[in-house]
């Protein structure tokens, strides 16, 4: 099912293109209101999800890079072994792979991940994220959908 790698490439290109556009057009920590409950806010994340280990002193860059690389290899092998009828799972894995690779590029190139999507309600802001994070979350949602048989994807016994 490596034919789904086009979706991985699409996610990486969309992620990297959006990050380059943000980096070229905004200053660090600048925030631009887009609509109610949504800003573009340029930040650097040296940690993982929700800035986990962001203050760890630098070693986390290589730890998270190695982890992303190992997971990416595992997902690619899993994707290659899927059966032809496992399209929903293939799409899910391709999105997760694209998200992991998009953030891996940032970690290796810059030492941090560029985040810019700022969703909030009143004065409560969800941690900023990016297109790669969105691809990972969509992929996980599709994996859950596949495992529960949603969207007509019946489980094969």
Secondary structure, 3 states (H helix, E strand, C coil): CHHHHHHHHHHHHHHHHHHHHHHHHCCCCCEEEEECCEEEEEEEECCCHHHCCCCCCCHHHHHHHHHHHHHHHHHHHHHHHCCCCCHHHHHHHHHHHHHHHHHHHHHHHHCCEEEEEEEEECCEECCCECHHHHHHHHHHHHHHHHHHCHHHCCCCC
